[in-house]
Amino acid sequence: MSALVTALARLDQQAIMGVAGQHQAIIVSNAQQELLDWLLQQKQTPRIVCTDAPMADGIIEGIARHGLH
């Protein structure tokens, strides 16, 4: 089984298009405020995980929360 996960730390139109599709996404806690604001405007979905941890620790947390560890 393969999985595609997009990890986001900044607002980027191409990345947002991936998240808006069918991919799983991880948004780390220290992401740019614009991205966090965007996330609050989106429909809640288990595909998008906003982590408690920042940076690489947030990626590891997100992978675990998606069940991909």
N, C-alpha and C positions, 0 to 999 in steps of 0.2 A: 504494500500500500504506500503510495506516495502522497505527500501533503505539500501544499504551497502556502507559506505564511509570509505575509508582508509585515515587516517591522517598521514602525513610523516614529520619527522624532521631530519631523518638521512638516509643515503644510506644503504639499507638492501636488499639482494637478494630476500628474500621471499616477502617482501613488494613490491618490484619492479615488481615481477611476478604478484601480484594482480593488480597493476596499469596498467600493460601491457595488462591485460585481459579486462573484461567488467565493472569493478567497477569504481565508481566515486572516485576521490582522491582530497585531500587538501594538499598542500605543503605550510607550513607557511614561512613567510619572513625571519625568523632567522634559517632556515634549514641549515644543513651542506653544505658547498660550493660544495662538490662532488655531492650532490643531485641536487642543483640548476644548476650545469654544465650539469648533465644528462638530466634535463628537457629541457634545451636549444637545445639539440640534438634530441629531440623527435618531431614527427609530432604534430602540434597544434591541440588540441581537447578540446571541452567544458567539457569533463569528468574530466580533470585535472585543478584544480584551484590553482594558486599561489597567495597567499594573500599579501596584503600590510602590514597587522598587524602581529606581532610576537606572539608566544606562544599561550595561550588559546584564546586571542582576535582573532588570525588568524583562529583558529578552528571555532569560532562563525561566523566570516566573511565568511569563506568557506561554512559553512552550509547554510547561507543566500544566497550566490551566487549560490549554487546548488538548491535553492528553497525548502529546507527541514526544514525551520523554522516553 
